[in-house]
Amino acid sequence: MNTEQKTALEQEIDRLKAMLTGNMFEDMEYRDQIHNLEMQLNGTKPMDSHFDCIGCGS
C-alpha cells in the first residue's frame, strides 16, 4: 500500500469517526465501515485464517 492510499484510508476513517453519535444502533453501520477500513490499513485478518474477515463476518 502506498502513502497516498494509506492517507486516503486514514482520512475516510476520521470522516466516519466524526459521524458517530454515541448511539450504538445508529453507529453500527459507521463502526462496521471503520472496522473494515482499519483492517485494510493495518493489513490484518482473523488469526488462523487465510480468508480476509471470514472469521469476524466483516
C-alpha positions as CSV (number, residue, x, y, z in Angstrom):
1,M,0.0,0.0,0.0
2,N,1.4,3.3,-1.0
3,T,1.4,6.5,1.1
4,E,-1.5,8.1,-0.8
5,Q,-3.7,5.0,-0.3
6,K,-2.8,5.0,3.4
7,T,-3.6,8.7,3.8
8,A,-7.0,8.2,1.9
9,L,-7.9,5.4,4.3
10,E,-6.9,7.4,7.4
11,Q,-9.0,10.4,6.1
12,E,-12.0,8.2,5.5
13,I,-11.7,6.7,9.0
14,D,-11.5,10.1,10.5
15,R,-14.6,11.3,8.5
16,L,-16.6,8.3,9.7
17,K,-15.5,8.7,13.3
18,A,-16.7,12.3,13.2
19,M,-20.2,11.0,12.2
20,L,-20.5,8.7,15.3
21,T,-23.4,9.8,17.6
22,G,-22.8,7.6,20.6
23,N,-25.9,5.6,19.9
24,M,-24.9,2.0,19.3
25,F,-27.7,1.3,16.9
26,E,-27.2,4.4,14.8
27,D,-23.5,4.0,14.8
28,M,-23.4,0.3,13.8
29,E,-23.0,0.9,10.1
30,Y,-20.3,3.5,10.6
31,R,-18.4,1.3,13.1
32,D,-18.5,-1.6,10.6
33,Q,-17.1,0.6,7.8
34,I,-14.4,1.9,10.2
35,H,-13.5,-1.6,11.2
36,N,-13.2,-2.7,7.5
37,L,-11.0,0.3,6.7
38,E,-8.8,-0.2,9.7
39,M,-8.3,-3.8,8.7
40,Q,-7.3,-2.7,5.2
41,L,-5.0,-0.1,6.7
42,N,-3.3,-2.4,9.1
43,G,-3.3,-5.4,6.7
44,T,-4.9,-7.6,9.4
45,K,-7.2,-10.6,9.2
46,P,-8.6,-13.1,11.7
47,M,-5.9,-15.4,13.2
48,D,-5.5,-18.8,11.6
49,S,-7.4,-17.7,8.5
50,H,-6.3,-17.3,5.0
51,F,-9.6,-15.6,4.2
52,D,-9.8,-11.9,4.9
53,C,-12.5,-11.2,7.5
54,I,-14.3,-14.6,7.3
55,G,-13.8,-15.1,11.0
56,C,-15.4,-11.9,12.1
57,G,-18.1,-11.7,9.4
58,S,-17.0,-8.3,8.1
